[in-house]
């Protein structure tokens, strides 16, 4: 049984180019590079029954998490700045810069981690994977 934080640390690495798999039998994680298969372990066949893909960046959908976070901001001026920051190209960088400017970046990262935790708990339960709760 793995600590939930280990799953969370792994999904932080997930991107459109990079997946993480988990083996229920060995309790190991393995990276899968989508655009450069030569970087993958040639001995691993992810189609094998023991490997399960962690949620992808599309399932985690950080943009929606940013939108949701904005809804929790009570100060209207900051909320409007954040809403404007996520429009167009470079939204992630502008959003984080705006959070930094208003000294709420730590709050955002806490919110993001909590949202990711909810996603990974559902994933674990759906895949019959036992995990240890995070210690406070």
Helices and strands as residue ranges (DSSP letters): E 2-3, H 4-11, E 18-23, E 28-33, G 37-39, E 51-53, H 57-60, H 62-70, H 76-85, H 91-101, H 105-126, E 131-132
